[in-house]
Amino acid sequence: MALAPAPPALVAALLAKLLDQATSLPHKYRILFSLRSVQGAHAQAALLHGLEDKSALFRHEVAYCLGQRQDPEAVSVLTALLRNEAEHPMVRHEAGEALGAIGTRECLAALAAATADPCAAVAQTCQLALQRIQHYTADVEPVAALGDAFAGGSALLKHEVAYVLGQMQDAAAVDTLRRVLMDASEDAMVRHEAAEALGAIGDERAVELLTSHAADSEPIVADSCVVALDMLEHERSGAFQLQGSQR
């Protein structure tokens, strides 16, 4: 959205009113949406103060406004909100949507890490946000951005990134997943998820990789490749469709 300039004095006055305990909730909403439309770090900082409000509904709206501004400077705050399991699910949900609206590489990593969140609403929000980014991006940049997450971070994050790449079923991810699968120093569960992702993609290169690692020295990886190949064979034979038609 287009942001309008405003003098710092006006932003300071709006913030003071926002923090005033006597300000009614409807008036605070009007202030919030005014700040959403103002250019500059001073307006962004004023908005962040809204996350201190005791109303989960209002904090939810603050997260929404931060997403609407599409300012990468808000990513760290929104990521912290998303990860905070003590926060209200509606606020965490909106933080996920806001990260999807901003759509930087950091957003992709944060969303991928939350696709298996214990809160179903949060997990599904993040899954949909990733799909939205993929849909509105003309090239395969989301795949490349997610692949960057394998360069560091926890095994849990990398496991979830591999899962998301499989869900996207984009052949552009095969080279990244190949590197993960072939890396014997990588956590076995990450390599396992890479194998499952390759099975989900299922192109010729993926099949070759799964076949070559079906006897991997790590049993979890070997079994994952065998299962992925078996699932592909059944899917291609039409067995799953036949089973479904009998229900």
C-alpha positions in Angstrom: 0.0 0.0 0.0 1.1 3.6 -0.6 2.3 5.4 2.5 1.9 9.1 3.0 4.4 11.5 4.7 3.5 13.0 8.0 5.4 15.3 10.4 7.1 13.5 13.4 5.1 15.8 15.7 1.8 14.4 14.4 3.0 10.8 14.8 4.2 11.6 18.4 0.7 13.0 19.2 -1.0 9.9 17.8 1.3 7.7 19.8 0.6 9.6 23.0 -3.1 9.2 22.4 -2.7 5.5 21.6 -0.9 4.9 25.0 -3.4 7.0 27.0 -5.4 4.6 29.2 -8.4 6.9 28.8 -8.5 6.5 25.0 -11.5 4.3 23.9 -11.0 1.2 21.9 -12.7 2.6 18.8 -10.5 5.7 19.0 -7.4 3.5 19.3 -8.4 1.7 16.1 -8.7 5.0 14.3 -5.2 5.9 15.5 -3.9 2.5 14.5 -5.1 2.8 10.9 -3.8 6.3 10.7 -0.4 5.2 11.7 -0.5 2.3 9.2 -0.7 4.8 6.4 2.3 7.0 7.5 5.7 6.7 6.0 8.9 6.3 8.0 10.5 4.6 11.0 8.8 6.9 13.5 5.4 5.6 12.4 6.6 2.0 12.5 7.9 2.4 16.0 4.6 3.9 17.1 2.8 1.0 15.7 5.0 -1.4 17.6 3.9 0.1 20.9 0.4 -1.2 20.0 1.7 -4.7 20.6 1.9 -3.8 24.3 -1.9 -3.4 24.5 -3.8 -5.8 26.8 -6.4 -6.6 24.1 -5.5 -9.6 21.9 -7.8 -8.3 19.3 -6.0 -5.0 19.1 -2.6 -6.7 19.0 -4.0 -8.8 16.2 -4.8 -5.6 14.3 -1.4 -4.2 14.9 0.2 -7.3 13.3 -2.2 -6.9 10.4 -1.1 -3.2 9.9 2.5 -4.2 10.1 1.9 -6.6 7.2 0.0 -4.1 5.2 2.9 -1.7 5.4 5.2 -4.4 4.0 8.2 -3.0 5.8 11.0 -5.6 6.2 12.0 -3.8 9.4 8.9 -5.5 11.1 10.0 -9.0 10.2 12.0 -9.7 13.5 9.0 -8.5 15.6 6.5 -10.5 13.7 8.7 -13.6 13.8 9.0 -13.2 17.6 5.1 -13.0 17.8 4.7 -16.0 15.6 7.1 -18.1 17.7 5.6 -17.0 21.0 3.4 -19.9 22.1 2.2 -17.8 25.1 0.7 -15.3 22.7 -3.0 -15.6 21.7 -3.4 -17.8 18.6 -5.3 -15.0 16.8 -2.2 -12.7 17.2 0.2 -15.4 16.1 -2.0 -16.2 13.1 -2.0 -12.6 12.0 1.7 -12.4 12.5 2.0 -15.3 10.0 -0.2 -13.6 7.5 1.8 -10.4 7.9 5.0 -12.2 7.2 3.4 -13.7 4.1 2.4 -10.2 3.0 6.0 -8.9 3.4 7.5 -11.9 1.8 11.3 -11.5 2.3 13.7 -14.5 2.6 13.6 -14.1 6.4 9.8 -14.3 6.2 10.0 -17.6 4.3 12.3 -19.2 6.8 10.0 -18.1 9.7 6.9 -19.3 8.0 8.5 -22.7 7.1 9.6 -23.2 10.7 6.0 -22.7 11.9 4.2 -25.0 9.4 4.1 -27.8 12.0 3.2 -25.5 14.9 1.3 -27.3 17.7 -1.6 -24.8 17.1 -3.4 -26.0 14.0 -4.6 -22.5 13.1 -1.1 -21.1 13.2 0.4 -24.0 11.2 -2.3 -23.8 8.5 -1.9 -20.0 8.3 1.9 -20.4 7.6 1.3 -23.1 5.1 -1.2 -20.9 3.2 1.1 -17.9 3.4 3.9 -19.9 1.8 1.6 -21.1 -1.0 0.5 -17.5 -1.5 4.1 -16.3 -1.9 4.7 -19.1 -4.4 1.5 -18.2 -6.4 2.3 -14.5 -6.7 6.0 -14.9 -7.5 6.6 -15.3 -11.2 9.9 -17.2 -10.9 11.1 -19.9 -8.4 12.6 -17.4 -5.9 10.6 -18.9 -3.0 12.3 -22.2 -3.6 15.7 -20.6 -3.6 14.9 -18.5 -0.5 13.8 -21.6 1.4 16.9 -23.4 0.3 19.0 -20.8 1.9 17.7 -21.9 5.3 19.7 -25.1 5.0 22.9 -23.1 5.3 22.3 -22.7 9.1 19.8 -22.9 11.8 18.4 -25.8 13.8 17.7 -29.3 12.5 14.1 -28.7 13.3 14.0 -25.7 11.0 15.8 -27.5 8.2 13.4 -30.5 8.6 10.4 -28.2 8.2 12.0 -26.4 5.2 12.5 -29.8 3.5 8.8 -30.6 4.2 7.6 -27.3 2.7 9.8 -27.9 -0.4 8.1 -31.2 -0.9 4.7 -29.7 -0.4 5.5 -27.2 -3.1 6.4 -30.0 -5.5 8.6 -27.7 -7.5 11.3 -29.5 -9.5 13.6 -26.5 -8.9 14.1 -27.7 -5.4 15.6 -31.0 -6.4 19.2 -29.8 -6.5 18.9 -28.3 -3.0 17.3 -31.5 -1.6 20.0 -33.6 -3.3 22.7 -31.7 -1.4 20.8 -32.3 1.9 20.2 -36.0 1.2 23.8 -36.6 0.2 25.3 -34.8 3.2 26.1 -37.6 5.7 27.0 -35.0 8.3 23.4 -33.6 8.3 20.9 -34.7 10.9 19.2 -37.9 9.9 15.7 -36.5 10.3 16.6 -33.6 8.0 17.9 -36.1 5.4 14.7 -38.2 5.9 12.5 -35.2 5.2 14.6 -34.4 2.1 14.0 -38.0 0.9 10.2 -37.6 1.4 10.3 -34.2 -0.4 12.0 -35.8 -3.3 9.4 -38.5 -3.4 6.7 -35.8 -3.4 8.3 -34.1 -6.4 8.9 -37.5 -8.1 10.6 -36.4 -11.3 13.4 -38.5 -12.9 16.2 -36.9 -11.0 14.4 -37.4 -7.7 13.8 -41.1 -8.5 17.5 -41.5 -9.3 18.5 -39.9 -6.0 16.1 -42.0 -4.0 17.3 -45.2 -5.7 21.0 -44.3 -5.1 20.3 -43.8 -1.3 18.0 -46.8 -0.8 20.9 -48.6 0.8 22.3 -45.5 2.7 24.4 -46.3 5.8 21.9 -44.4 7.9 18.8 -46.7 8.3 16.4 -43.8 8.7 17.5 -42.3 5.4 17.6 -45.7 3.6 14.1 -46.6 4.8 12.8 -43.2 3.9 14.1 -43.6 0.3 12.6 -47.1 0.0 9.2 -45.9 1.2 9.3 -42.9 -1.0 10.0 -45.1 -4.1 7.3 -47.5 -3.1 4.8 -44.7 -2.7 5.7 -43.3 -6.1 5.3 -46.7 -7.7 1.9 -47.2 -6.2 0.8 -43.7 -7.2 1.9 -44.2 -10.8 0.2 -47.6 -11.0 -3.1 -46.0 -10.0 -3.4 -48.1 -6.9 -4.3 -45.2 -4.6 -7.1 -44.0 -7.0 -8.5 -47.6 -7.2 -8.5 -47.8 -3.4 -10.2 -44.5 -3.1 -12.9 -45.5 -5.6 -13.8 -48.5 -3.4 -14.7 -46.4 -0.4 
